[in-house]
Amino acid sequence: MGASTYRSAVIEAGTRRRNLPAPPHVVGESLGEPDRDPARPWLFLLDGEERPVVLERTAQRVVWSSLWPRRPEALIVFDLDAGGGGTDLRWTLLVDELPDASLLGHYRRRINVLINANLRYSYGQ
């Protein structure tokens, strides 16, 4: 997956691929600089979450640090490909150790809401 650059032993804890209406360079900018456009806020964090640090940013990939201080080793990898008139975006959650099923479900839902709802809606869809 390529994220081994950041951690030696990683487990894929969840992934989802959806199409966003914006082109890859726009989606990459949004993920790389979430506060870039104050007219289109989308990274709304909950209590117990923190702003991610961008660890890698290329035309095809953005890697975030963890959103959860309780899981500082977690990484979120975004792979971007042109498709469907927009961007085929896959997010993948990587962890060193799987959390219990309830917490893992929460993490997956949160990423999905941030990306496939909030970010998508910020593009007007």
ABEGO torsion letter per residue (X at the ends): XGAAAABABBBBAEBBBBBBABBAAAAAAAAABAAABAABBABBBBBGBBBBBBABBBAABBBBBBABAABAABBBBBBBBBBGGBBBBBBBBBBABBBBAAAAAAAAAAAAAAAAAAAAAAAGX
